[in-house]
Amino acid sequence: MLDQRKVPLLAAMNTYVNDEVIPFHTPGHKMGKGMHQALADLVPQKTLALDLALMTELDDLHEPHGPIKAAQDLAADLYGADHSFFVVNGTTGGIYAMILTIAGPGDKIIVPRNSHRSIIGGIILSGAIPVFMQPEVDNELGLAMGVTPEAVSQALAEHPDAKGVLIINPTYYGVATDLKKIVDIVHGHGIPVVVDEAHGPHLKFSDRLPVQALDAGADIVAQSTHKIIGALTQCSLVHCREGRIRVPRLKAMLQLVQSTSPNYILLASLDVARMQMATQGRELIERAVDLANQARQEINKIPGLYCFGEEKLGNPGVYSMDWTKVTVTVKGLGLKGAEAERILRHKYKVQVELSDVYNILFLITLGDTEREVEALVAALRDMAATHHGTRDFSAINSIYAAGKHPASPEQVISPRDALFGNTCMVPFRDAAGMTCAEIVTFYPPGIPLLCPGEKISQEIIDYCHVLQQAGLHISGPEDYLLKTIKVVD
Ligand SMILES: Cc1ncc(COP(=O)(O)O)c(C=O)c1O
């Protein structure tokens, strides 16, 4: 192992600043001196001095040979990759690059239907054709879980010409599928496994968490270092293994989706976040898991609230769980998730990570202590004591109990062609047979019913109508009432 206590990029930046050089280079604010006071007041001078630019001694993100290369090599060493790359355009940028690496125009890529929009974005940019796998749905929670190994096998059997399979590990709500088994199945077909591990840069640091994708044998992985561990917002890592992917192409694609002027403070934050995980990761993540489990236990004692846990393990699509994601189902209080979110924010000054129709999600990370967790539990206890109305969720429940979620529609043109083609708005009720040019998703469970390039069927129109009648939240279409829909002209 390399010396993981080192932070080569931050060290090079500090050396440059301490040398008191006269900077005739970007950024134009020249270490803060030219900056308006309104901004200078916000950012400490020490930080402004470190807002530096590409130069020989600070290296070039796109052709690294110096401190950025050393910092990336340390990340690869820690996570067990052949190569790791710093990304300052979020995991979104990493996912674009990964998809562009394995698929070009007309190539098929197998992806879960509940993919994050960055995956659909990558598919649009590449011109690839998505083959969707339906994830399992937990009707009690109204949440999409993982895709099963069986769903992956079936997609591969039906599309043996696919160029790769993309898996989410774990979902936003912390649910992981049997990734090792999936990797074996996909590799058996000789193609790579790409993993959206936006929510998994910490998995390696606790044996109680799902296996991280690289350890399960995945070929390319993007992790949001900023979401879960200590880097600044926008900072992610892409890791890869040689063999099934072309590393020079991955490098070229990372160049394509990122600025030629990456922010050095962001890059340094990746360097430091990696060092922090290498030197203290186990202790910090184990503590976060303990805190989250403690919260889960206390929340489950509160009448009207439910925080799912071990009892869901073994259900379809639920192989293991990231315990640091604390999902609280509030429908027992007669509240929708968004209502509980507002109450918590304004009455208790507690902000959730997200809410959906039935649930609110809290992230417990290395930044939390017992104090925050106690405040959270106290707020939930008080909210539950003061809101115990009933609400009729039976319309939603009966739809999902019937389990009639329609299969993905026929993909007639690529999402890219649908997006860039001539489009027009037509009444949704008359749209059967037309090609959709936008995404239509209902929550719960947040699995798109229509994606760009898909043929709209009467079955889908009728099903959307039922969901609208039940009052489900629509996301995606330009006309959020779905009276009209954008189609390819
Ligand atoms: C599952 C998943 N993948 C990818 C992303 C994109 O990550 P980023 O916000 O770092 O671009 C997100 C963001 O929420 C996500 O939840």
The ligand as a Gaussian input file, in Angstrom:
#p B3LYP/6-31G(d) Opt

LIG

0 1
 C      -28.420000       7.190000      -7.694000
 C      -27.791000       8.477000      -8.141000
 N      -26.928000       8.449000      -9.166000
 C      -26.320000       9.566000      -9.615000
 C      -26.554000      10.779000      -9.013000
 C      -25.859000      12.012000      -9.540000
 O      -24.879000      12.423000      -8.635000
 P      -24.332000      13.923000      -8.543000
 O      -25.392000      14.730000      -7.840000
 O      -23.065000      13.797000      -7.772000
 O      -24.110000      14.418000      -9.925000
 C      -27.452000      10.854000      -7.934000
 C      -27.744000      12.151000      -7.295000
 O      -28.640000      12.286000      -6.487000
 C      -28.089000       9.670000      -7.485000
 O      -28.952000       9.687000      -6.460000

